[in-house]
C-alpha cells in the first residue's frame, strides 16, 4: 500500500496541472454592432483580447469616418522597476452603400505619454485587410497587412504621439487583376479590416515613471474616402480644359 502512495500523489499533481492548463484564460469579446456613415457601413465591429476588460470604448460616425473613443486603454509603471503591457484587437467589415466603392482606408490614432527618469514607452499596431467581394460578388480574398510603431525614452509630461497609415485598396485590386490576368470588376463592395493595438511601458528603478495611453479626445479615426467627392473637381477641370482648347 505504501509503495503506491507516491504514484497516487503524482496522479493528483498531473491532474491539477492539466486542469490548470485547460482552464480558460480570462478574455473580453464584444460585438458592438453596426455603425452607418454617409456612404459606408462598418459592420460587426468586434473587440477581442485576452484581458478581463474592453478598451476601445464608445463608437460613432461622422461623415465616412468611424470614431473610436478608447476607455482605459493605457499602461503605467509608477514607480518602477517594472513593465506593463496592454493588447486588444478590433475587427469589422466595411460595406459601401449604393454605387460607392471601398477604394481606400485611412487610419489615424493618437495619445499621450509621460516619462520621468529611466523609462520607455511604445505604441504598436499590426493591421490586416481582405477584399472579399467585388461588384457585389464574392472573390478569392485579396489580402495584405502592415504595421507601425511609436517608441521613445525621452522624458516628458503629457507629450503627444500618433500613428497612421493609408491602404490603397483600388491599387491592390488592380495589382491582383494584373497578376491573375483577368478583370474582377470595378467596385470593391466588401472589405474585412482588422487591427491589433499594443501599448507597453517600462521603468528601470523606483525613481522612474512610464505611462502611455490612447487619447480619448481624438481617439481613433478609420476613414473611407468617397471617390465621388472628387467628381465635381474633375468635371470643372475638364470644362476649363475644353474652354481653353476652344480659344
N, C-alpha and C positions, 0 to 999 in steps of 0.2 A: 504493500500500500504506500509506504513512504517513498519508494522508488518512483511512483507515478506522479507524486505531487509536483515536482518541477515541470513535468510535461503539461499538467493541467494549468499551472500558473502561466506557462508560456502561451498556451491556447488563449487564456484570458487576455494576455498582453497583445497578442496578434489580433484578436477580435476588437480590442479597444483601438488599436492603430488603424485597422481597416475602417472602423466606424468613423474615426476622426477624418480619414482621407475622403470617405464617401459623403460626409456631412456637407450640405450645400453651403457655399460661401455666400455671405451677405451680398445682395445685388439690388440695384434700383433700376427698374424698367418702367417706362411710361410712354404710352401713345397719346400725344397731346391733341391729335385730330388734324383737321384740315384748316388751312388759312388761305383766304382768297385775296389776291391782288387784283389790279386793274385788268391785266391781260394774262396772268398766270395764277395757278393754284398750287400751293405747297401741300402735298397730300401725305397723310400718315406720318407726321413729324414725330419721331420717336427718339427718346433718350435711353441710353443703355450704358451701365457701368458696373464695377464690382464694389462700389461703395454702398453705404446704407441709406444714402440720400440722393435727391435730384438736385442738379446745379444750374441747368440752363435757364430756368425761371420762366417768366411771362413772355408771351409771343404776341406780335401784332404785325399788321402790314400797312405800309404807306406806299402808294403807287404800285410798283412791282418789286418792292423790297420786303423781305421777311426780317423783322427786327426781333432780336433776342435780348432779353434783359436778365443777365446772369444773376443768380441769387446765391450768395455764399460761395461763389467759385473763386476761392483764394486759399493760399497756404502760407504758413508763418512759422518761423523758428525764433522764439523770443523768450528768454535769451538762448544762445547756443550753449554747448555744441550740439549739433543735431542736423537732421534733414527731414523734409516733408515733401509729399508728392500727392497730386490730385489728378485724376484722369477720367474723362467722360466723353461719350460719343453721341453724335446726333445724326439721324438719317431721315431722308424724305424722298418722295417722288415729286418732280416738277413737271406740271402738265399745263400746256397753253390753252387758252380759250380761243374759240373761233378759228381764224386763219393764222394766228401767231405761231412762231417757231422758237424753240429754246436754243438760240444761236450762241449765247454766251452766259457765263455765270461769273459775277463779280463778288468777291468775298473780302470783307474788312472787319477786323476786330481790334479792340483797344483795351488798355488797362493802365494800372499804375503800380509802382513798386517802391519799397523803402529798404535801404541797406545802410547799416552802420557797422563799423569795424570790418572784420574779415568775413564777408558773406557773399553769396552768389544767388542769382535767381534766373530762371529760364521759363519761357513760354514757347511751346512747340505745337505744331499742327501737322497732321497727316490727313490727306483728303483723297477720296476715290470717287469716280463717276462712271456711269454706264449709259450710253444711248441704247434704249431698249425698244424704241418704236419710232418709225419714220412714216410720215403721211398716214398716221393712224393705223399702221400695220406693224406687227412685231417683226424685229430683225434680230439676227445673231448679235449679242451685245458687243458694242464697240466701247472699249474700256480704257481708262487711264488713271493715273494717280500722280501725286506730288506731295511736297512737304515744305515747311518753312519753320524758322525759329528766331526767337529773340533771346539773347544771353548777355548778362552783364554782371560785373563785380564792382562797378563804380558806385561809390557811396552817394546817397541822396534820399530825400524825403518826398513822397508823393510824385515821383518822376513818372512821366508817361512812356508807354511802349505801345507798339502797334504791329500788326501783321496783316498782309493782304496778298491776293493773287487774282488773276483773271484766267478763266478757261474758255478758249475759243472753240466751241463745240462745232460750229459750222466748218471750220478748217479741219477739225478731226474727222468729221463725216466725209469731207472731200478727199482726205488722205486715205480713208478706208475704202472709198469707192474706187480710187485710182489703183490701190493695191489689189482689189478684187476684180478690177476690170469690168465693173457694172455700176449702174445707177440705182441707188437705193430709194431715191425720192428727194423732194425739195424741203419739206418741213420736218424738223425734229419735234416729235409730238409727245415724247415721254423720256425723262432722264432720271435715273437714280443718283442721288448725291449724298455722300456720307463723309463726315469729318470727325477726327478724334483730337480733342484738345488735352494737353498735359501741362500742368504747372509744377515747378519744383523750386524749392528754397533750401539752402544750406548755410549754416553758420559754424565757424570754426571753434569758437570759445564762448565763455559766459559773458563776454563783453560785446558780443556781436549779435546783430538782429538782421533777419532776412524775411521779407514779406512781398508777395506778389498776388495780384487779383485781376480778374476781368472787370472792367469798369462798367458800373451799372448805368451811368448816364448815357453813354453812347452805345454800349452793348455790342452785339454782333449784327452785321448787316449782310444779308445774302440777296443780291440784286440780279434780276434777269432783264438786261436792257432790251427794249422793244425795237426791233429793226425798223418798224413802220414809222417811228418818230423821226427818222431821218428822211422820209419820203418828201415832205414839203421842201426841204433844203435842196434835194436832188432836182425836183421839178423846177424850183426857182433858178437853179444853176443852168438847167437845160434851156429854159426860156431866155435867160440872159445871153447864153452862147448863141442861140438861134438868132436873136436880135442883132448881136454883134456881127454875125456872118452876113445878114441881110444888108448891113451897112457897108 
